Amino acid sequence: MYTASEHRYDGMKYRRCGRSGLLLPEVSLGLWQNFGLEQPLEDQKKILFAAFDAGVTHFDLANNYGNPANGMAEENFGRVLRDEFKPYRDEMVIATKAGFDMWPGPYGNWGSRKYLMASLDQSLRRMGLDYVDIFYHHRPDPETPLEETMGALSDIVRQGKALYAGISNYGPEDTEKAVAILRANGTPCLIHQVRYNLFERAPEQGLFPVLKREGVGCICFSPLAQGVLTGKYLGGIKDGYRAARAGSTLKERYLSPAQQRMVEQLSELAAERGQTMAQMALSWVLRRGEVTSVLIGASRPAQLMENLTAMEKTTFTEEEESRIGAILEGTWKSE
């Protein structure tokens, strides 16, 4: 049986999630990759134990994580929770989501009340839980009325199956509408989960101002652009890399020659700051006051621990900010 470190809260920093009573660790663990069929359960346990021992109290899942075995990540996390983590459940924030294709037929996708209610019941069974701390609608549904989707989230909270409601991948306008509906229902929107990294900065233009004004927390996924902002692809795509997996869109999204040149130049700045490329990319996301937490994945404990040190340097000088801007615009010339 696992016994948590007595010093698990000594090094982690926590931020308040919007205008709520909930604090989240600056770095949270996402189980999107590496917690399905990719590696043995014993290796998954090592990552989860290392995370909790380091003060990572927030574990982020979704109904379809573990692809191609949808639900496998929740099942595996549930096993660890039952066999090892059970004494520490009240020290954890466990989140899951629904919104993408999960089962055949017209009721296993998008944002209907039927889908969301059924999906969460399935997730709770897979994890062996009575409730999750946060339940998200994973993406906007272009056809289901927003009142229905948000109404389902509100009722889920009132039923005690989730403590808080959240949304993910919503644009600024839909976010405002969703937040207003949830507030009117008496179940405020706790948090928004959004893609944000050095290559993808759209939230700065519209979403962050909405979240700040409405008092909604923000947790950012893909802060390392699915590994590209670690610099590991500068040597090419090797066997076993995510970009080499069948169906991966990573190459088209993040691996253009121009982006690779940006990573080279950003890596030079990271070295000057005394950080790895990955650490600086995480620090850059955490520099924003609107950001409550950043979601990282891990394939081994050492990788996790290295990235957790990003919390030590979350400020950038004006010169560094200017240099990063020039690099991303393609105008930076190395001395």
C-alpha positions in Angstrom: 0.0 0.0 0.0 1.3 3.4 -1.0 2.1 5.9 1.8 2.3 9.6 0.8 5.3 11.7 1.6 5.0 13.7 4.8 6.5 16.6 2.9 4.1 16.6 -0.1 2.9 20.2 0.5 6.3 21.7 1.2 7.3 22.7 -2.4 4.1 23.1 -4.4 2.5 26.5 -5.0 -1.3 26.8 -5.1 -3.5 29.4 -6.8 -7.1 30.3 -6.2 -9.5 29.2 -8.9 -11.3 32.3 -10.0 -13.7 33.7 -7.4 -14.1 30.4 -5.5 -12.9 28.7 -2.4 -10.9 26.1 -4.3 -7.1 26.2 -4.6 -5.4 24.3 -7.4 -1.7 23.4 -7.7 0.2 25.5 -10.2 1.0 22.3 -12.1 -1.7 19.6 -12.5 -1.4 16.1 -14.0 -3.3 15.2 -17.1 -4.1 11.6 -17.9 -4.8 12.1 -21.6 -1.7 10.2 -22.7 0.2 7.4 -21.1 -2.5 6.1 -18.8 -4.4 3.8 -21.2 -2.7 1.0 -23.0 0.7 2.8 -23.5 2.5 1.3 -20.5 1.9 -1.1 -17.6 -0.2 -0.1 -14.7 2.8 -0.3 -12.4 4.6 2.4 -14.4 1.5 4.5 -14.3 1.4 4.2 -10.5 5.0 5.5 -10.2 4.0 8.7 -12.1 0.9 9.2 -10.0 2.7 8.6 -6.7 5.6 10.9 -7.7 3.0 13.6 -8.6 1.1 13.4 -5.3 4.3 13.2 -3.3 5.2 16.5 -4.9 2.0 18.2 -4.0 0.1 17.7 -7.3 -3.4 17.2 -5.9 -5.3 17.7 -9.2 -5.8 14.9 -11.6 -7.5 15.6 -14.9 -9.4 12.9 -16.9 -12.1 12.6 -19.5 -14.5 9.8 -20.5 -12.5 9.0 -23.7 -9.0 9.2 -22.3 -7.1 6.0 -22.9 -7.9 6.0 -26.7 -8.1 3.7 -28.5 -9.5 2.0 -25.4 -11.9 4.8 -24.4 -12.4 4.9 -20.7 -9.2 3.0 -19.9 -7.5 6.0 -18.2 -10.5 6.3 -15.8 -10.4 2.6 -15.2 -6.7 2.6 -14.4 -6.9 5.6 -12.2 -9.9 4.0 -10.4 -7.8 0.9 -9.7 -5.0 3.1 -8.2 -7.5 5.1 -6.3 -9.1 2.0 -4.8 -5.8 0.1 -4.0 -3.4 2.9 -3.1 -4.9 6.4 -3.0 -8.1 5.8 -1.1 -6.9 7.3 2.3 -6.1 10.5 0.4 -9.3 11.0 -1.6 -10.2 14.2 0.3 -6.8 15.7 -0.5 -7.4 15.3 -4.2 -9.3 17.3 -6.9 -10.4 14.8 -9.5 -11.9 16.0 -12.8 -13.5 14.4 -15.8 -15.3 15.6 -18.9 -17.7 14.6 -21.6 -18.3 16.0 -25.0 -16.5 13.9 -27.6 -17.6 10.7 -29.3 -17.8 7.9 -26.7 -20.3 5.2 -27.7 -22.3 4.3 -30.8 -25.6 5.9 -31.7 -27.0 9.4 -31.3 -26.7 9.6 -27.5 -22.9 9.2 -27.1 -21.5 12.5 -28.2 -21.8 16.3 -27.9 -23.8 18.1 -25.2 -27.3 16.7 -24.7 -28.6 16.3 -21.2 -28.9 12.5 -21.9 -25.3 12.2 -23.0 -23.8 14.2 -20.1 -25.8 12.5 -17.4 -25.1 9.0 -18.8 -21.4 9.7 -19.4 -20.8 10.9 -15.9 -22.5 7.9 -14.4 -20.2 5.7 -16.5 -17.2 7.7 -15.4 -18.1 7.4 -11.8 -18.4 3.6 -12.1 -15.1 3.3 -13.9 -13.3 5.2 -11.2 -15.3 3.8 -8.3 -16.4 7.2 -7.1 -19.5 8.7 -5.7 -18.6 12.1 -7.1 -15.9 14.0 -9.0 -14.7 17.4 -7.9 -15.0 19.0 -11.3 -17.2 17.9 -14.3 -16.6 19.7 -17.6 -18.5 19.9 -20.8 -15.6 19.1 -23.1 -16.5 21.2 -26.2 -19.4 23.4 -27.5 -22.3 21.6 -29.2 -23.4 23.6 -32.3 -26.9 22.2 -32.2 -28.0 21.5 -28.6 -29.2 24.7 -26.9 -26.7 26.0 -24.4 -29.4 26.2 -21.8 -29.8 22.4 -22.0 -26.1 21.7 -21.7 -25.6 24.1 -18.8 -28.8 22.9 -17.2 -27.4 19.4 -17.1 -24.2 20.6 -15.5 -26.2 22.5 -12.9 -28.3 19.5 -12.1 -25.2 17.3 -11.9 -23.8 19.6 -9.2 -27.1 19.7 -7.4 -27.3 15.9 -7.4 -23.9 15.8 -5.7 -22.3 13.9 -8.6 -19.8 16.8 -9.0 -18.8 19.6 -6.7 -18.1 22.1 -9.4 -19.0 22.7 -13.1 -16.5 23.7 -15.8 -16.3 24.1 -19.6 -13.6 23.4 -22.1 -12.7 24.6 -25.6 -15.4 27.3 -25.6 -14.8 30.6 -27.4 -15.1 34.0 -25.7 -18.8 34.6 -26.7 -20.0 31.2 -25.8 -18.1 31.3 -22.6 -19.9 34.5 -21.6 -23.2 32.9 -22.3 -22.4 29.7 -20.5 -21.1 31.5 -17.4 -24.3 33.6 -17.3 -26.6 30.6 -17.5 -24.7 28.7 -14.8 -24.7 31.7 -12.6 -28.5 32.2 -13.0 -28.9 28.5 -12.2 -27.0 29.0 -8.9 -24.1 26.8 -9.9 -21.3 29.2 -11.0 -18.8 28.1 -13.6 -15.6 27.3 -11.7 -13.1 26.9 -14.4 -12.4 26.9 -18.2 -9.9 24.5 -19.7 -8.3 25.8 -22.8 -5.4 25.1 -25.2 -2.6 27.7 -24.6 1.0 27.6 -25.4 3.8 29.6 -27.1 2.4 28.7 -30.6 -1.3 29.1 -29.7 -2.0 32.4 -28.0 -5.6 33.1 -29.1 -7.0 33.1 -25.5 -5.0 36.3 -24.9 -7.2 38.2 -27.4 -10.7 37.3 -26.2 -11.0 34.6 -23.6 -8.7 35.7 -20.8 -10.4 39.1 -20.5 -13.8 37.3 -20.2 -12.5 34.9 -17.5 -10.9 37.7 -15.5 -14.1 39.8 -15.6 -16.4 36.9 -14.7 -14.2 35.4 -12.0 -13.7 32.1 -13.7 -10.5 30.1 -13.2 -8.4 28.8 -16.1 -6.4 25.6 -16.6 -4.3 25.3 -19.7 -3.7 22.1 -21.7 -1.0 21.3 -24.3 1.4 23.9 -22.8 4.2 22.0 -24.4 2.5 21.7 -27.8 2.3 17.9 -27.3 6.0 17.7 -26.7 7.3 20.0 -29.5 8.2 22.7 -27.0 10.5 20.4 -25.1 12.8 20.5 -28.2 12.8 16.7 -28.6 11.7 17.0 -32.2 14.7 19.1 -33.3 16.4 15.8 -34.0 13.5 14.5 -36.2 10.6 12.2 -35.6 11.8 9.0 -34.0 10.0 5.7 -33.4 8.0 5.9 -30.3 7.4 9.6 -30.5 3.8 10.8 -30.4 4.2 12.4 -33.8 5.0 8.9 -35.2 1.7 7.3 -34.0 -1.0 6.5 -36.5 -3.5 9.3 -36.8 -1.4 11.9 -35.1 -2.0 15.5 -36.3 1.0 16.8 -34.3 3.2 17.1 -37.3 0.8 19.3 -39.3 0.0 21.4 -36.2 3.4 22.1 -34.7 6.3 20.8 -36.8 6.7 23.2 -39.7 10.2 24.3 -40.5 9.4 27.8 -39.2 8.2 26.4 -35.9 11.2 24.2 -35.5 13.4 27.3 -36.0 11.4 29.0 -33.3 12.0 26.2 -30.9 15.7 26.4 -31.6 15.8 30.1 -30.8 13.5 29.7 -27.7 15.8 27.0 -26.5 18.7 29.4 -26.5 16.7 31.8 -24.3 15.7 29.0 -22.0 19.4 28.1 -21.5 20.2 31.7 -20.7 17.4 31.6 -18.0 18.9 28.4 -16.6 15.9 26.4 -17.7 15.2 23.6 -20.1 13.0 24.4 -23.1 10.1 22.6 -21.4 10.5 24.4 -18.1 10.5 27.8 -19.9 7.4 26.9 -21.9 5.5 26.0 -18.7 6.8 29.1 -16.9 5.6 31.3 -19.8 2.0 29.9 -19.5 2.1 30.4 -15.7 3.2 34.0 -16.0 -0.4 35.0 -16.8 -2.4 36.0 -13.8 -5.6 34.6 -15.4 -4.0 31.1 -15.3 -4.8 29.0 -12.3 -2.9 25.9 -13.3 -1.1 24.3 -16.2 -1.8 20.7 -17.2 1.1 18.5 -18.0 1.4 14.8 -19.0 4.3 12.5 -18.1 5.6 9.2 -19.4 8.0 8.7 -16.4 8.5 10.2 -12.9 11.8 11.9 -13.8 10.1 13.9 -16.6 7.4 15.0 -14.3 9.8 16.2 -11.6 11.9 18.1 -14.1 8.9 20.0 -15.3 7.6 20.8 -11.9 10.6 23.1 -11.4 8.9 25.5 -13.9 7.2 27.0 -10.8 10.5 28.4 -9.7 10.7 31.0 -12.5 7.3 32.3 -13.6 8.3 35.9 -14.3 10.0 37.3 -17.5 11.8 40.5 -18.0 10.5 43.0 -20.6 13.6 42.1 -22.7 12.7 38.4 -22.5 9.1 39.1 -23.4 10.1 41.2 -26.3 12.6 38.6 -27.5 10.0 35.8 -27.3 7.6 38.0 -29.3 10.2 38.6 -32.0 11.0 34.8 -32.2 7.3 33.9 -32.6 6.9 36.6 -35.3 9.9 35.3 -37.1 11.9 38.5 -36.8 14.4 37.6 -34.2 18.1 37.5 -35.3 20.5 35.6 -33.1 23.6 37.5 -32.2 
